[in-house]
Amino acid sequence: MSHPRFRSSFVVACGLAVALGGGLVACAPEPAAPAPASSEPSAAASATPAPTQTPTPPEPEFDRSAHSLDDPASLWVVSNKLRPLSPADWAPADLDMPVGVENEFAQPLREPAARAAEAFLGAAAGAGHTVRIISAYRDYATQVSLYDRYVERDGQAAADTYSARPGHSEHQTGLVIDLDDFGDCYLAACFGETPAGAWLGAHAAEHGFVVRYPAGKESVTGFTPEPWHFRYVGPELAQEMQRTGISTLEEFFGLPPAPGYAAAEG
């Protein structure tokens, strides 16, 4: 800001010059005092760049080729009326007895399935359901005996709806457990409607099991519903099938339906 004394002198001098000259005299305005420097940062200086967000990588696609569907030693082997085990009398090399669970006929399982069955039935007990194994591994000779007995009793056409022919049985893989709750639905379709059967069906995938012959899929699997028949495939596959809502191995892997045996086996 200019001093008051200098400002008044400027005004007087300008007025006197006008009066003496009698003409138009341009009096330059008093220069403005410089604005005080602002202590506030400028908008450009205060703008902070937004942090760069790293895009979330997509979930890896489930690898359906991770394990063989044909090798009988594979956890994902698919055995049905069109896909016999090869060789037909194949037997697992890692059979082990499940520990700490009731096993009606003392039948073993393949080692990973045995450990999973222990955890599965232990979790069921923790949820208030007392469950036992009523069937597990059956070798080729045992399946021959069972199937022949069913054919003699009910005829081959009827037997084929609920019993696999020798060499086609999932029990021969050592990856299957049939379960029961000591109730009235022993090897019966009503088992799935019992509290124990419903719990087992809902929690099987957590332990690597699937209900292998679900209701409504007879034209795909070739067998009547068996809510007591749990097939071990490992948690990754079981949970992926549950996530996608695909209930049969045939449909999940894009295999042909197997409602009946090949003509050569008829």
Backbone hydrogen bonds in HBPLUS format (Angstrom, degrees):
<---DONOR---> <-ACCEPTOR-->    atom                        ^
c    i                          cat <-CA-CA->   ^        H-A-AA   ^      H-
h    n   atom  resd res      DA  || num        DHA   H-A  angle D-A-AA Bond
n    s   type  num  typ     dist DA aas  dist angle  dist       angle   num
A0007-ARG N   A0003-HIS O   3.19 MM   4  6.47 154.8  2.26 152.3 160.0     1
A0008-SER N   A0004-PRO O   3.13 MM   4  6.35 164.4  2.15 156.6 158.2     2
A0009-SER N   A0005-ARG O   3.27 MM   4  6.43 159.3  2.32 145.6 151.0     3
A0010-PHE N   A0006-PHE O   3.18 MM   4  6.31 150.4  2.27 143.4 150.5     4
A0011-VAL N   A0007-ARG O   3.20 MM   4  6.52 154.0  2.27 147.4 153.8     5
A0012-VAL N   A0008-SER O   3.07 MM   4  6.31 164.6  2.09 155.6 158.5     6
A0013-ALA N   A0009-SER O   3.00 MM   4  6.08 166.6  2.02 148.6 152.7     7
A0014-CYS N   A0010-PHE O   3.04 MM   4  6.12 156.6  2.10 144.3 150.7     8
A0015-GLY N   A0011-VAL O   3.05 MM   4  6.27 160.8  2.09 148.5 153.4     9
A0016-LEU N   A0012-VAL O   2.91 MM   4  6.12 162.8  1.94 156.4 160.8    10
A0017-ALA N   A0013-ALA O   3.07 MM   4  6.15 161.3  2.11 146.0 150.9    11
A0018-VAL N   A0014-CYS O   3.26 MM   4  6.48 146.8  2.38 141.2 149.4    12
A0019-ALA N   A0015-GLY O   3.04 MM   4  6.35 158.4  2.09 148.2 154.0    13
A0020-LEU N   A0016-LEU O   2.99 MM   4  6.17 165.4  2.01 160.6 162.9    14
A0021-GLY N   A0017-ALA O   3.10 MM   4  5.91 156.9  2.15 138.3 145.0    15
A0022-GLY N   A0018-VAL O   3.02 MM   4  5.81 143.2  2.16 141.5 149.3    16
A0046-SER N   A0042-SER O   2.80 MM   4  6.05 149.4  1.89 151.5 160.7    17
A0047-ALA N   A0043-ALA O   3.05 MM   4  6.06 128.6  2.32 140.3 151.1    18
A0066-ALA N   A0063-ASP O   3.36 MM   3  5.59 160.0  2.41 113.9 113.1    19
A0078-VAL N   A0069-LEU O   3.01 MM   9  5.38 168.0  2.02 135.5 132.6    20
A0074-SER N   A0071-ASP O   2.93 MM   3  5.40 165.4  1.95 120.4 125.4    21
A0077-VAL N   A0074-SER O   3.29 MM   3  5.25 168.8  2.30 106.4 107.4    22
A0080-ASN N   A0083-ARG O   3.29 MM   3  4.99 148.0  2.40 111.3 120.0    23
A0083-ARG N   A0080-ASN O   3.12 MM   3  4.99 149.4  2.22  98.8 108.2    24
A0085-LEU N   A0167-GLY O   2.78 MM  82  5.55 169.5  1.79 176.5 173.0    25
A0090-TRP N   A0087-PRO O   3.07 MM   3  5.25 152.6  2.15 120.7 118.3    26
A0111-GLU N   A0094-ASP O   2.93 MM  17  5.75 137.7  2.11 143.5 152.3    27
A0096-ASP N   A0109-LEU O   2.66 MM  13  5.51 156.0  1.71 159.0 165.5    28
A0109-LEU N   A0096-ASP O   2.92 MM  13  5.51 163.7  1.95 148.9 151.7    29
A0133-ILE N   A0102-GLU O   2.88 MM  31  6.17 170.8  1.89 158.8 156.6    30
A0106-ALA N   A0103-ASN O   3.04 MM   3  5.07 163.3  2.07 110.5 115.6    31
A0104-GLU N   A0133-ILE O   2.81 MM  29  6.12 155.7  1.87 174.2 165.9    32
A0137-TYR N   A0108-PRO O   3.02 MM  29  5.65 152.0  2.10 168.5 172.2    33
A0110-ARG N   A0174-GLY O   2.85 MM  64  5.10 173.8  1.86 140.8 138.8    34
A0113-ALA N   A0110-ARG O   2.94 MM   3  5.37 117.7  2.34 113.7 129.6    35
A0114-ALA N   A0110-ARG O   2.84 MM   4  6.00 152.5  1.92 157.8 165.8    36
A0115-ARG N   A0111-GLU O   3.11 MM   4  6.38 161.2  2.15 157.5 160.3    37
A0116-ALA N   A0112-PRO O   3.08 MM   4  6.22 157.1  2.13 140.6 147.4    38
A0117-ALA N   A0113-ALA O   2.83 MM   4  5.95 152.2  1.90 145.3 153.0    39
A0118-GLU N   A0114-ALA O   3.09 MM   4  6.33 153.2  2.16 144.0 150.5    40
A0119-ALA N   A0115-ARG O   3.19 MM   4  6.52 160.0  2.24 147.0 151.3    41
A0120-PHE N   A0116-ALA O   2.85 MM   4  6.02 157.6  1.90 150.0 157.1    42
A0121-LEU N   A0117-ALA O   2.90 MM   4  5.99 178.0  1.90 155.6 156.2    43
A0122-GLY N   A0118-GLU O   2.93 MM   4  5.91 144.4  2.06 137.2 148.1    44
A0123-ALA N   A0119-ALA O   2.89 MM   4  6.05 152.3  1.97 143.7 150.4    45
A0124-ALA N   A0120-PHE O   3.01 MM   4  6.32 150.4  2.10 143.4 152.1    46
A0125-ALA N   A0121-LEU O   2.96 MM   4  6.18 155.4  2.02 142.4 148.4    47
A0126-GLY N   A0122-GLY O   2.98 MM   4  6.26 151.2  2.07 142.6 150.7    48
A0127-ALA N   A0123-ALA O   3.05 MM   4  6.30 129.9  2.31 137.2 150.0    49
A0127-ALA N   A0124-ALA O   3.05 MM   3  5.04 132.7  2.29  94.8 108.1    50
A0129-HIS N   A0124-ALA O   2.84 MM   5  5.18 162.5  1.87 142.4 140.0    51
A0128-GLY N   A0125-ALA O   2.98 MM   3  5.02 159.3  2.02 105.1 110.4    52
A0132-ARG N   A0180-ASP O   2.89 MM  48  5.48 159.9  1.93 157.4 164.1    53
A0180-ASP N   A0132-ARG O   3.04 MM  48  5.48 145.1  2.17 149.4 156.8    54
A0134-ILE N   A0178-ASP O   2.84 MM  44  5.56 171.7  1.84 150.5 153.2    55
A0178-ASP N   A0135-SER O   2.86 MM  43  5.03 161.6  1.89 148.6 150.9    56
A0138-ARG N   A0171-HIS O   3.30 MM  33  5.43 157.7  2.35 107.2 111.6    57
A0143-GLN N   A0139-ASP O   3.08 MM   4  6.42 155.3  2.15 153.0 160.1    58
A0144-VAL N   A0140-TYR O   2.97 MM   4  6.30 149.8  2.07 150.4 159.2    59
A0145-SER N   A0141-ALA O   3.15 MM   4  6.44 159.8  2.19 147.7 151.8    60
A0146-LEU N   A0142-THR O   2.98 MM   4  6.27 162.9  2.01 151.9 156.3    61
A0147-TYR N   A0143-GLN O   2.90 MM   4  5.91 171.7  1.90 151.6 154.4    62
A0148-ASP N   A0144-VAL O   3.03 MM   4  6.06 165.9  2.05 148.5 153.0    63
A0149-ARG N   A0145-SER O   3.14 MM   4  6.24 150.3  2.23 140.5 148.4    64
A0150-TYR N   A0146-LEU O   3.01 MM   4  6.35 155.7  2.07 152.8 159.2    65
A0151-VAL N   A0147-TYR O   2.91 MM   4  6.17 160.5  1.95 155.8 161.3    66
A0152-GLU N   A0148-ASP O   3.00 MM   4  6.14 157.9  2.05 143.4 149.3    67
A0153-ARG N   A0149-ARG O   3.00 MM   4  6.20 146.5  2.11 141.0 150.3    68
A0154-ASP N   A0150-TYR O   2.75 MM   4  5.80 174.9  1.75 159.4 160.9    69
A0155-GLY N   A0151-VAL O   2.74 MM   4  4.39 141.6  1.88 122.0 130.5    70
A0159-ALA N   A0155-GLY O   2.95 MM   4  6.11 165.2  1.97 155.7 160.7    71
A0160-ASP N   A0156-GLN O   2.90 MM   4  6.00 152.3  1.98 153.1 158.7    72
A0161-THR N   A0158-ALA O   3.04 MM   3  5.51 156.6  2.10 111.9 119.3    73
A0162-TYR N   A0159-ALA O   3.16 MM   3  5.72 155.5  2.23 113.5 120.1    74
A0163-SER N   A0159-ALA O   2.84 MM   4  5.63 144.7  1.96 164.6 174.7    75
A0224-THR N   A0161-THR O   3.02 MM  63  6.00 161.0  2.06 169.2 167.6    76
A0168-HIS N   A0165-ARG O   2.93 MM   3  5.55 156.5  1.99 146.3 149.0    77
A0172-GLN N   A0169-SER O   3.24 MM   3  5.56 142.8  2.38 101.8 111.0    78
A0173-THR N   A0170-GLU O   2.95 MM   3  5.42 152.9  2.02 112.2 120.5    79
A0174-GLY N   A0171-HIS O   3.15 MM   3  5.59 155.7  2.21 110.4 117.3    80
A0232-TYR N   A0175-LEU O   2.73 MM  57  5.22 174.2  1.73 167.4 169.3    81
A0177-ILE N   A0230-PHE O   2.99 MM  53  5.40 160.2  2.03 152.3 158.5    82
A0230-PHE N   A0177-ILE O   2.92 MM  53  5.40 176.9  1.92 159.7 159.1    83
A0179-LEU N   A0228-TRP O   2.99 MM  49  5.16 149.9  2.09 132.5 141.3    84
A0188-ALA N   A0185-CYS O   3.28 MM   3  4.92 148.0  2.39 119.9 110.6    85
A0191-PHE N   A0188-ALA O   2.97 MM   3  5.78 167.3  1.99 124.0 128.0    86
A0192-GLY N   A0189-ALA O   3.38 MM   3  6.31 153.4  2.46 123.0 125.0    87
A0193-GLU N   A0190-CYS O   2.97 MM   3  5.33 150.7  2.05 110.0 119.0    88
A0194-THR N   A0191-PHE O   3.15 MM   3  5.36 159.6  2.19 107.6 113.9    89
A0198-ALA N   A0194-THR O   2.84 MM   4  5.96 164.7  1.86 159.4 163.1    90
A0199-TRP N   A0195-PRO O   3.05 MM   4  6.13 157.9  2.10 140.7 146.9    91
A0200-LEU N   A0196-ALA O   2.90 MM   4  6.11 165.1  1.92 155.6 159.7    92
A0201-GLY N   A0197-GLY O   3.00 MM   4  6.16 161.8  2.04 147.1 151.9    93
A0202-ALA N   A0198-ALA O   3.04 MM   4  6.22 152.4  2.12 145.4 152.7    94
A0203-HIS N   A0199-TRP O   3.00 MM   4  6.15 143.6  2.14 150.6 159.9    95
A0204-ALA N   A0200-LEU O   2.91 MM   4  5.57 117.3  2.32 147.6 157.0    96
A0206-GLU N   A0203-HIS O   3.25 MM   3  5.59 132.2  2.49 105.6 117.0    97
A0207-HIS N   A0204-ALA O   2.93 MM   3  5.56 148.3  2.03 117.3 126.2    98
A0209-PHE N   A0204-ALA O   3.06 MM   5  4.88 167.0  2.08 129.1 124.9    99
A0208-GLY N   A0205-ALA O   3.08 MM   3  4.85 165.3  2.11 101.7 106.2   100
A0233-VAL N   A0208-GLY O   2.85 MM  25  5.70 165.7  1.87 172.4 177.1   101
A0234-GLY N   A0208-GLY O   3.10 MM  26  4.03 140.4  2.26 130.6 128.1   102
A0210-VAL N   A0231-ARG O   2.91 MM  21  5.37 146.3  2.02 140.2 150.3   103
A0231-ARG N   A0210-VAL O   2.88 MM  21  5.37 162.6  1.91 162.8 161.2   104
A0212-ARG N   A0229-HIS O   3.33 MM  17  6.35 150.9  2.42 150.6 158.8   105
A0226-GLU N   A0213-TYR O   2.92 MM  13  5.36 159.0  1.96 148.9 153.2   106
A0217-LYS N   A0214-PRO O   3.41 MM   3  5.91 151.9  2.50 133.4 132.2   107
A0220-VAL N   A0217-LYS O   2.97 MM   3  5.27 151.9  2.05 107.9 117.0   108
A0221-THR N   A0217-LYS O   2.92 MM   4  6.18 170.9  1.93 170.4 170.3   109
A0222-GLY N   A0218-GLU O   2.78 MM   4  5.00 144.2  1.91 128.6 139.4   110
A0258-ALA N   A0220-VAL O   2.81 MM  38  5.45 173.4  1.82 137.5 139.6   111
A0229-HIS N   A0226-GLU O   3.08 MM   3  5.49 167.6  2.10 118.7 122.6   112
A0238-ALA N   A0234-GLY O   3.09 MM   4  6.16 170.3  2.10 162.2 163.9   113
A0239-GLN N   A0235-PRO O   2.89 MM   4  5.76 163.6  1.92 146.1 150.7   114
A0240-GLU N   A0236-GLU O   3.08 MM   4  6.18 145.9  2.20 139.4 148.9   115
A0241-MET N   A0237-LEU O   2.90 MM   4  6.12 159.7  1.95 156.3 161.0   116
A0242-GLN N   A0238-ALA O   3.03 MM   4  6.27 152.6  2.11 140.7 148.7   117
A0243-ARG N   A0239-GLN O   2.85 MM   4  6.00 154.1  1.91 140.5 147.9   118
A0244-THR N   A0240-GLU O   2.96 MM   4  6.11 158.2  2.01 148.7 153.6   119
A0245-GLY N   A0241-MET O   2.92 MM   4  5.83 124.8  2.23 136.7 150.3   120
A0246-ILE N   A0241-MET O   3.17 MM   5  5.20 129.7  2.44 143.0 149.4   121
A0252-PHE N   A0248-THR O   3.06 MM   4  6.23 162.8  2.09 148.2 153.6   122
A0253-PHE N   A0249-LEU O   3.04 MM   4  6.06 162.3  2.07 150.1 153.4   123
A0255-LEU N   A0250-GLU O   2.74 MM   5  4.69 155.3  1.80 149.5 150.3   124
A0254-GLY N   A0251-GLU O   3.28 MM   3  4.99 157.5  2.33  96.0 102.6   125
A0265-GLU N   A0262-ALA O   2.85 MM   3  5.50 148.5  1.95 117.3 126.7   126
A0266-GLY N   A0263-ALA O   3.05 MM   3  5.07 151.1  2.14 100.8 109.9   127
